[in-house]
Amino acid sequence: MNDEFINPATLSQLCGVSVPGLAQLRYRGLGPRFYKPTPKTVLYKMSEALEWIESSAQTRTGTRSRAY
Protein backbone atom coordinates (compact mmCIF):
# COMPACT_ATOMS: atom_id res chain seq x y z
CA MET A 1 0.00 0.00 0.00
CA ASN A 2 1.03 3.59 -0.57
CA ASP A 3 1.46 5.44 2.72
CA GLU A 4 2.18 8.80 1.13
CA PHE A 5 0.33 11.70 2.76
CA ILE A 6 -1.77 13.99 0.58
CA ASN A 7 -3.54 17.26 1.32
CA PRO A 8 -7.25 18.03 0.82
CA ALA A 9 -6.60 19.75 -2.55
CA THR A 10 -4.98 16.59 -3.91
CA LEU A 11 -7.78 14.39 -2.58
CA SER A 12 -10.30 16.79 -4.08
CA GLN A 13 -8.78 16.30 -7.54
CA LEU A 14 -8.63 12.55 -7.03
CA CYS A 15 -12.24 11.99 -5.94
CA GLY A 16 -14.12 15.00 -7.35
CA VAL A 17 -15.32 16.32 -3.99
CA SER A 18 -14.54 20.00 -3.38
CA VAL A 19 -12.16 21.02 -0.60
CA PRO A 20 -15.07 22.56 1.38
CA GLY A 21 -17.02 19.36 0.75
CA LEU A 22 -14.16 17.33 2.25
CA ALA A 23 -14.18 19.66 5.27
CA GLN A 24 -17.91 18.99 5.68
CA LEU A 25 -17.30 15.23 5.46
CA ARG A 26 -14.62 15.51 8.16
CA TYR A 27 -17.00 17.48 10.37
CA ARG A 28 -19.74 14.88 9.92
CA GLY A 29 -17.35 11.94 10.31
CA LEU A 30 -18.22 10.56 6.87
CA GLY A 31 -15.05 10.91 4.84
CA PRO A 32 -11.78 9.05 4.89
CA ARG A 33 -9.70 9.02 8.06
CA PHE A 34 -7.56 12.16 8.32
CA TYR A 35 -4.57 13.38 10.29
CA LYS A 36 -3.97 16.77 11.93
CA PRO A 37 -0.26 17.16 12.76
CA THR A 38 -0.94 20.85 13.52
CA PRO A 39 -4.23 22.65 14.21
CA LYS A 40 -4.39 24.05 10.65
CA THR A 41 -2.95 21.11 8.71
CA VAL A 42 -5.12 18.28 7.39
CA LEU A 43 -3.56 15.26 5.71
CA TYR A 44 -4.87 11.99 4.35
CA LYS A 45 -2.96 8.77 3.67
CA MET A 46 -3.21 7.99 -0.02
CA SER A 47 -3.89 4.30 0.71
CA GLU A 48 -6.78 5.14 3.07
CA ALA A 49 -8.21 7.69 0.64
CA LEU A 50 -8.17 5.10 -2.14
CA GLU A 51 -9.85 2.55 0.16
CA TRP A 52 -12.57 5.11 0.94
CA ILE A 53 -13.12 5.76 -2.77
CA GLU A 54 -13.16 2.03 -3.52
CA SER A 55 -15.71 1.43 -0.75
CA SER A 56 -18.17 3.65 -2.59
CA ALA A 57 -18.37 1.33 -5.62
CA GLN A 58 -21.92 0.87 -6.86
CA THR A 59 -23.53 -1.53 -9.30
CA ARG A 60 -26.59 0.60 -10.01
CA THR A 61 -27.71 4.22 -9.71
CA GLY A 62 -31.03 3.74 -7.94
CA THR A 63 -31.40 3.13 -4.23
CA ARG A 64 -34.66 1.16 -4.44
CA SER A 65 -34.69 -2.45 -5.50
CA ARG A 66 -37.23 -3.39 -8.16
CA ALA A 67 -38.09 -6.75 -9.63
CA TYR A 68 -38.34 -6.65 -13.42
SVG drawing of the C-alpha trace seen along z (x, -y; Angstrom):
<svg xmlns="http://www.w3.org/2000/svg" viewBox="-41 -26 46 35">
<polyline fill="none" stroke="black" stroke-width="0.4" points="0.0,0.0 1.0,-3.6 1.5,-5.4 2.2,-8.8 0.3,-11.7 -1.8,-14.0 -3.5,-17.3 -7.2,-18.0 -6.6,-19.7 -5.0,-16.6 -7.8,-14.4 -10.3,-16.8 -8.8,-16.3 -8.6,-12.5 -12.2,-12.0 -14.1,-15.0 -15.3,-16.3 -14.5,-20.0 -12.2,-21.0 -15.1,-22.6 -17.0,-19.4 -14.2,-17.3 -14.2,-19.7 -17.9,-19.0 -17.3,-15.2 -14.6,-15.5 -17.0,-17.5 -19.7,-14.9 -17.3,-11.9 -18.2,-10.6 -15.0,-10.9 -11.8,-9.1 -9.7,-9.0 -7.6,-12.2 -4.6,-13.4 -4.0,-16.8 -0.3,-17.2 -0.9,-20.9 -4.2,-22.7 -4.4,-24.0 -3.0,-21.1 -5.1,-18.3 -3.6,-15.3 -4.9,-12.0 -3.0,-8.8 -3.2,-8.0 -3.9,-4.3 -6.8,-5.1 -8.2,-7.7 -8.2,-5.1 -9.9,-2.6 -12.6,-5.1 -13.1,-5.8 -13.2,-2.0 -15.7,-1.4 -18.2,-3.6 -18.4,-1.3 -21.9,-0.9 -23.5,1.5 -26.6,-0.6 -27.7,-4.2 -31.0,-3.7 -31.4,-3.1 -34.7,-1.2 -34.7,2.4 -37.2,3.4 -38.1,6.8 -38.3,6.6"/>
</svg>
